[in-house]
Amino acid sequence: MTQHRRWIAVVLLVLLAGTALAALLWFGPEAGLPLPDILRRDQTWQAMQQRGTWRVGLDPSFPPFEQLDEEGRPAGFDVDLAHAIARRWGLAAEIVPIGFDSLPDALKAARIDGIVSAYPYDERLTRDVAFSPPYFDAGLRLAVRRGSNVSAVNDLTGSGTG
């Protein structure tokens, strides 16, 4: 077997293992499959199982992803996503509104079990928290007044008021 084929075989095995683990985590509780030992030993997971709830922190000031409805209840895409994930796990989602800057601290202090929010990846936090892959990328946009001479980001070069 050539080095190239070995590399492809290793990559395929890693992808297969990752896919199997993801499927077990996503569908396992729903299908009555046992969870891996690492999850059974995880204190957060155990506490969630005992409570029957997943405490989800989010900052409700980013519509349409997260906001408060007319009655002051959290609503939006991230709230719906948290409820869907919790259902898959056989749990109820308990939404905990928290200011954006306090989300990581609330997670570290175990006031919440996870964050489902417009929280950007921050490499500095990866020692203490795990990030999922992003599930939405809005990209960057430039908004200017109608009739402006600016039509692209490059038009801003050298336009400082210095």
MODELLER restraints for C-alpha pairs under 7 A, 6 or more apart:
rsr = mdl.restraints
at = mdl.atoms
rsr.add(forms.Gaussian(group=physical.xy_distance, feature=features.Distance(at['CA:26:A'], at['CA:88:A']), mean=6.55, stdev=0.5))
rsr.add(forms.Gaussian(group=physical.xy_distance, feature=features.Distance(at['CA:27:A'], at['CA:88:A']), mean=6.83, stdev=0.5))
rsr.add(forms.Gaussian(group=physical.xy_distance, feature=features.Distance(at['CA:28:A'], at['CA:34:A']), mean=6.73, stdev=0.5))
rsr.add(forms.Gaussian(group=physical.xy_distance, feature=features.Distance(at['CA:28:A'], at['CA:35:A']), mean=6.80, stdev=0.5))
rsr.add(forms.Gaussian(group=physical.xy_distance, feature=features.Distance(at['CA:29:A'], at['CA:89:A']), mean=5.62, stdev=0.5))
rsr.add(forms.Gaussian(group=physical.xy_distance, feature=features.Distance(at['CA:29:A'], at['CA:90:A']), mean=6.64, stdev=0.5))
rsr.add(forms.Gaussian(group=physical.xy_distance, feature=features.Distance(at['CA:30:A'], at['CA:88:A']), mean=6.06, stdev=0.5))
rsr.add(forms.Gaussian(group=physical.xy_distance, feature=features.Distance(at['CA:30:A'], at['CA:89:A']), mean=6.55, stdev=0.5))
rsr.add(forms.Gaussian(group=physical.xy_distance, feature=features.Distance(at['CA:30:A'], at['CA:90:A']), mean=6.66, stdev=0.5))
rsr.add(forms.Gaussian(group=physical.xy_distance, feature=features.Distance(at['CA:39:A'], at['CA:45:A']), mean=6.60, stdev=0.5))
rsr.add(forms.Gaussian(group=physical.xy_distance, feature=features.Distance(at['CA:40:A'], at['CA:46:A']), mean=6.71, stdev=0.5))
rsr.add(forms.Gaussian(group=physical.xy_distance, feature=features.Distance(at['CA:44:A'], at['CA:113:A']), mean=6.58, stdev=0.5))
rsr.add(forms.Gaussian(group=physical.xy_distance, feature=features.Distance(at['CA:48:A'], at['CA:54:A']), mean=5.62, stdev=0.5))
rsr.add(forms.Gaussian(group=physical.xy_distance, feature=features.Distance(at['CA:52:A'], at['CA:91:A']), mean=5.12, stdev=0.5))
rsr.add(forms.Gaussian(group=physical.xy_distance, feature=features.Distance(at['CA:52:A'], at['CA:92:A']), mean=6.34, stdev=0.5))
rsr.add(forms.Gaussian(group=physical.xy_distance, feature=features.Distance(at['CA:53:A'], at['CA:91:A']), mean=5.07, stdev=0.5))
rsr.add(forms.Gaussian(group=physical.xy_distance, feature=features.Distance(at['CA:53:A'], at['CA:92:A']), mean=4.64, stdev=0.5))
rsr.add(forms.Gaussian(group=physical.xy_distance, feature=features.Distance(at['CA:53:A'], at['CA:93:A']), mean=5.58, stdev=0.5))
rsr.add(forms.Gaussian(group=physical.xy_distance, feature=features.Distance(at['CA:53:A'], at['CA:94:A']), mean=6.18, stdev=0.5))
rsr.add(forms.Gaussian(group=physical.xy_distance, feature=features.Distance(at['CA:54:A'], at['CA:86:A']), mean=6.51, stdev=0.5))
rsr.add(forms.Gaussian(group=physical.xy_distance, feature=features.Distance(at['CA:54:A'], at['CA:91:A']), mean=6.48, stdev=0.5))
rsr.add(forms.Gaussian(group=physical.xy_distance, feature=features.Distance(at['CA:54:A'], at['CA:92:A']), mean=6.20, stdev=0.5))
rsr.add(forms.Gaussian(group=physical.xy_distance, feature=features.Distance(at['CA:54:A'], at['CA:93:A']), mean=4.90, stdev=0.5))
rsr.add(forms.Gaussian(group=physical.xy_distance, feature=features.Distance(at['CA:54:A'], at['CA:94:A']), mean=5.80, stdev=0.5))
rsr.add(forms.Gaussian(group=physical.xy_distance, feature=features.Distance(at['CA:54:A'], at['CA:113:A']), mean=6.22, stdev=0.5))
rsr.add(forms.Gaussian(group=physical.xy_distance, feature=features.Distance(at['CA:55:A'], at['CA:93:A']), mean=6.13, stdev=0.5))
rsr.add(forms.Gaussian(group=physical.xy_distance, feature=features.Distance(at['CA:55:A'], at['CA:94:A']), mean=4.68, stdev=0.5))
rsr.add(forms.Gaussian(group=physical.xy_distance, feature=features.Distance(at['CA:55:A'], at['CA:95:A']), mean=6.01, stdev=0.5))
rsr.add(forms.Gaussian(group=physical.xy_distance, feature=features.Distance(at['CA:55:A'], at['CA:96:A']), mean=6.61, stdev=0.5))
rsr.add(forms.Gaussian(group=physical.xy_distance, feature=features.Distance(at['CA:55:A'], at['CA:112:A']), mean=4.86, stdev=0.5))
rsr.add(forms.Gaussian(group=physical.xy_distance, feature=features.Distance(at['CA:55:A'], at['CA:113:A']), mean=5.11, stdev=0.5))
rsr.add(forms.Gaussian(group=physical.xy_distance, feature=features.Distance(at['CA:55:A'], at['CA:114:A']), mean=6.62, stdev=0.5))
rsr.add(forms.Gaussian(group=physical.xy_distance, feature=features.Distance(at['CA:56:A'], at['CA:93:A']), mean=6.72, stdev=0.5))
rsr.add(forms.Gaussian(group=physical.xy_distance, feature=features.Distance(at['CA:56:A'], at['CA:94:A']), mean=5.98, stdev=0.5))
rsr.add(forms.Gaussian(group=physical.xy_distance, feature=features.Distance(at['CA:56:A'], at['CA:95:A']), mean=4.95, stdev=0.5))
rsr.add(forms.Gaussian(group=physical.xy_distance, feature=features.Distance(at['CA:56:A'], at['CA:96:A']), mean=5.73, stdev=0.5))
rsr.add(forms.Gaussian(group=physical.xy_distance, feature=features.Distance(at['CA:56:A'], at['CA:112:A']), mean=5.75, stdev=0.5))
rsr.add(forms.Gaussian(group=physical.xy_distance, feature=features.Distance(at['CA:56:A'], at['CA:113:A']), mean=6.02, stdev=0.5))
rsr.add(forms.Gaussian(group=physical.xy_distance, feature=features.Distance(at['CA:56:A'], at['CA:114:A']), mean=5.07, stdev=0.5))
rsr.add(forms.Gaussian(group=physical.xy_distance, feature=features.Distance(at['CA:56:A'], at['CA:115:A']), mean=5.40, stdev=0.5))
rsr.add(forms.Gaussian(group=physical.xy_distance, feature=features.Distance(at['CA:56:A'], at['CA:116:A']), mean=6.45, stdev=0.5))
rsr.add(forms.Gaussian(group=physical.xy_distance, feature=features.Distance(at['CA:57:A'], at['CA:95:A']), mean=6.15, stdev=0.5))
rsr.add(forms.Gaussian(group=physical.xy_distance, feature=features.Distance(at['CA:57:A'], at['CA:96:A']), mean=4.76, stdev=0.5))
rsr.add(forms.Gaussian(group=physical.xy_distance, feature=features.Distance(at['CA:57:A'], at['CA:97:A']), mean=5.86, stdev=0.5))
rsr.add(forms.Gaussian(group=physical.xy_distance, feature=features.Distance(at['CA:57:A'], at['CA:98:A']), mean=6.14, stdev=0.5))
rsr.add(forms.Gaussian(group=physical.xy_distance, feature=features.Distance(at['CA:57:A'], at['CA:103:A']), mean=6.53, stdev=0.5))
rsr.add(forms.Gaussian(group=physical.xy_distance, feature=features.Distance(at['CA:57:A'], at['CA:112:A']), mean=5.93, stdev=0.5))
rsr.add(forms.Gaussian(group=physical.xy_distance, feature=features.Distance(at['CA:57:A'], at['CA:114:A']), mean=6.21, stdev=0.5))
rsr.add(forms.Gaussian(group=physical.xy_distance, feature=features.Distance(at['CA:57:A'], at['CA:115:A']), mean=4.74, stdev=0.5))
rsr.add(forms.Gaussian(group=physical.xy_distance, feature=features.Distance(at['CA:57:A'], at['CA:116:A']), mean=6.45, stdev=0.5))
rsr.add(forms.Gaussian(group=physical.xy_distance, feature=features.Distance(at['CA:58:A'], at['CA:96:A']), mean=6.44, stdev=0.5))
rsr.add(forms.Gaussian(group=physical.xy_distance, feature=features.Distance(at['CA:58:A'], at['CA:97:A']), mean=5.27, stdev=0.5))
rsr.add(forms.Gaussian(group=physical.xy_distance, feature=features.Distance(at['CA:58:A'], at['CA:98:A']), mean=5.71, stdev=0.5))
rsr.add(forms.Gaussian(group=physical.xy_distance, feature=features.Distance(at['CA:58:A'], at['CA:115:A']), mean=5.99, stdev=0.5))
rsr.add(forms.Gaussian(group=physical.xy_distance, feature=features.Distance(at['CA:58:A'], at['CA:116:A']), mean=5.90, stdev=0.5))
rsr.add(forms.Gaussian(group=physical.xy_distance, feature=features.Distance(at['CA:58:A'], at['CA:117:A']), mean=5.03, stdev=0.5))
rsr.add(forms.Gaussian(group=physical.xy_distance, feature=features.Distance(at['CA:59:A'], at['CA:66:A']), mean=6.87, stdev=0.5))
rsr.add(forms.Gaussian(group=physical.xy_distance, feature=features.Distance(at['CA:59:A'], at['CA:97:A']), mean=5.60, stdev=0.5))
rsr.add(forms.Gaussian(group=physical.xy_distance, feature=features.Distance(at['CA:59:A'], at['CA:98:A']), mean=5.15, stdev=0.5))
rsr.add(forms.Gaussian(group=physical.xy_distance, feature=features.Distance(at['CA:59:A'], at['CA:99:A']), mean=5.15, stdev=0.5))
rsr.add(forms.Gaussian(group=physical.xy_distance, feature=features.Distance(at['CA:59:A'], at['CA:100:A']), mean=5.14, stdev=0.5))
rsr.add(forms.Gaussian(group=physical.xy_distance, feature=features.Distance(at['CA:59:A'], at['CA:117:A']), mean=6.64, stdev=0.5))
rsr.add(forms.Gaussian(group=physical.xy_distance, feature=features.Distance(at['CA:60:A'], at['CA:66:A']), mean=4.64, stdev=0.5))
rsr.add(forms.Gaussian(group=physical.xy_distance, feature=features.Distance(at['CA:60:A'], at['CA:67:A']), mean=4.03, stdev=0.5))
rsr.add(forms.Gaussian(group=physical.xy_distance, feature=features.Distance(at['CA:60:A'], at['CA:68:A']), mean=6.00, stdev=0.5))
rsr.add(forms.Gaussian(group=physical.xy_distance, feature=features.Distance(at['CA:60:A'], at['CA:74:A']), mean=6.48, stdev=0.5))
rsr.add(forms.Gaussian(group=physical.xy_distance, feature=features.Distance(at['CA:60:A'], at['CA:97:A']), mean=6.18, stdev=0.5))
rsr.add(forms.Gaussian(group=physical.xy_distance, feature=features.Distance(at['CA:61:A'], at['CA:67:A']), mean=5.19, stdev=0.5))
rsr.add(forms.Gaussian(group=physical.xy_distance, feature=features.Distance(at['CA:63:A'], at['CA:76:A']), mean=6.89, stdev=0.5))
rsr.add(forms.Gaussian(group=physical.xy_distance, feature=features.Distance(at['CA:64:A'], at['CA:76:A']), mean=5.49, stdev=0.5))
rsr.add(forms.Gaussian(group=physical.xy_distance, feature=features.Distance(at['CA:64:A'], at['CA:77:A']), mean=6.52, stdev=0.5))
rsr.add(forms.Gaussian(group=physical.xy_distance, feature=features.Distance(at['CA:65:A'], at['CA:76:A']), mean=4.73, stdev=0.5))
rsr.add(forms.Gaussian(group=physical.xy_distance, feature=features.Distance(at['CA:65:A'], at['CA:77:A']), mean=4.48, stdev=0.5))
rsr.add(forms.Gaussian(group=physical.xy_distance, feature=features.Distance(at['CA:65:A'], at['CA:78:A']), mean=5.21, stdev=0.5))
rsr.add(forms.Gaussian(group=physical.xy_distance, feature=features.Distance(at['CA:66:A'], at['CA:74:A']), mean=6.73, stdev=0.5))
rsr.add(forms.Gaussian(group=physical.xy_distance, feature=features.Distance(at['CA:66:A'], at['CA:75:A']), mean=5.71, stdev=0.5))
rsr.add(forms.Gaussian(group=physical.xy_distance, feature=features.Distance(at['CA:66:A'], at['CA:76:A']), mean=4.62, stdev=0.5))
rsr.add(forms.Gaussian(group=physical.xy_distance, feature=features.Distance(at['CA:66:A'], at['CA:77:A']), mean=6.45, stdev=0.5))
rsr.add(forms.Gaussian(group=physical.xy_distance, feature=features.Distance(at['CA:66:A'], at['CA:78:A']), mean=5.88, stdev=0.5))
rsr.add(forms.Gaussian(group=physical.xy_distance, feature=features.Distance(at['CA:66:A'], at['CA:79:A']), mean=6.58, stdev=0.5))
rsr.add(forms.Gaussian(group=physical.xy_distance, feature=features.Distance(at['CA:67:A'], at['CA:74:A']), mean=5.64, stdev=0.5))
rsr.add(forms.Gaussian(group=physical.xy_distance, feature=features.Distance(at['CA:67:A'], at['CA:75:A']), mean=5.44, stdev=0.5))
rsr.add(forms.Gaussian(group=physical.xy_distance, feature=features.Distance(at['CA:67:A'], at['CA:76:A']), mean=6.19, stdev=0.5))
rsr.add(forms.Gaussian(group=physical.xy_distance, feature=features.Distance(at['CA:68:A'], at['CA:74:A']), mean=4.45, stdev=0.5))
rsr.add(forms.Gaussian(group=physical.xy_distance, feature=features.Distance(at['CA:68:A'], at['CA:75:A']), mean=5.68, stdev=0.5))
rsr.add(forms.Gaussian(group=physical.xy_distance, feature=features.Distance(at['CA:69:A'], at['CA:75:A']), mean=5.99, stdev=0.5))
rsr.add(forms.Gaussian(group=physical.xy_distance, feature=features.Distance(at['CA:78:A'], at['CA:116:A']), mean=6.02, stdev=0.5))
rsr.add(forms.Gaussian(group=physical.xy_distance, feature=features.Distance(at['CA:78:A'], at['CA:117:A']), mean=6.20, stdev=0.5))
rsr.add(forms.Gaussian(group=physical.xy_distance, feature=features.Distance(at['CA:82:A'], at['CA:93:A']), mean=6.30, stdev=0.5))
rsr.add(forms.Gaussian(group=physical.xy_distance, feature=features.Distance(at['CA:82:A'], at['CA:116:A']), mean=6.60, stdev=0.5))
rsr.add(forms.Gaussian(group=physical.xy_distance, feature=features.Distance(at['CA:83:A'], at['CA:92:A']), mean=6.82, stdev=0.5))
rsr.add(forms.Gaussian(group=physical.xy_distance, feature=features.Distance(at['CA:83:A'], at['CA:93:A']), mean=5.18, stdev=0.5))
rsr.add(forms.Gaussian(group=physical.xy_distance, feature=features.Distance(at['CA:86:A'], at['CA:92:A']), mean=5.49, stdev=0.5))
rsr.add(forms.Gaussian(group=physical.xy_distance, feature=features.Distance(at['CA:86:A'], at['CA:93:A']), mean=5.46, stdev=0.5))
rsr.add(forms.Gaussian(group=physical.xy_distance, feature=features.Distance(at['CA:106:A'], at['CA:112:A']), mean=6.05, stdev=0.5))
rsr.add(forms.Gaussian(group=physical.xy_distance, feature=features.Distance(at['CA:107:A'], at['CA:113:A']), mean=6.19, stdev=0.5))
rsr.add(forms.Gaussian(group=physical.xy_distance, feature=features.Distance(at['CA:107:A'], at['CA:114:A']), mean=6.41, stdev=0.5))
rsr.add(forms.Gaussian(group=physical.xy_distance, feature=features.Distance(at['CA:121:A'], at['CA:131:A']), mean=6.79, stdev=0.5))
rsr.add(forms.Gaussian(group=physical.xy_distance, feature=features.Distance(at['CA:150:A'], at['CA:156:A']), mean=6.94, stdev=0.5))
